[in-house]
Amino acid sequence: MTAIATPAARILDLCALPPGTIVEARRRDEVHYRGSVEDAAPGLGVVWIRDDLAGHRAILHLDEYSIWHVAA
């Protein structure tokens, strides 16, 4: 599912992404996932979120998506 991107700041360092942060995962400026961070593995370049759009847990890899911090 895609949605319109909201104003946000791009996350380049997963170490600075605490649980509860609201993020969007985008590919070519389309939002594919949006939700709150549950966990991150910076060494692997992945973050797990609880997706608000689909209602399930999603694993996002920085090689596949750009991750954006959005206001709650």
Secondary structure as UniProt FT lines:
FT   STRAND          8..11
FT   HELIX           14..16
FT   TURN            19..20
FT   STRAND          22..27
FT   TURN            28..29
FT   STRAND          30..41
FT   TURN            42..45
FT   STRAND          46..51
FT   TURN            52..54
FT   STRAND          57..61
FT   TURN            62..64
FT   STRAND          66..70
//
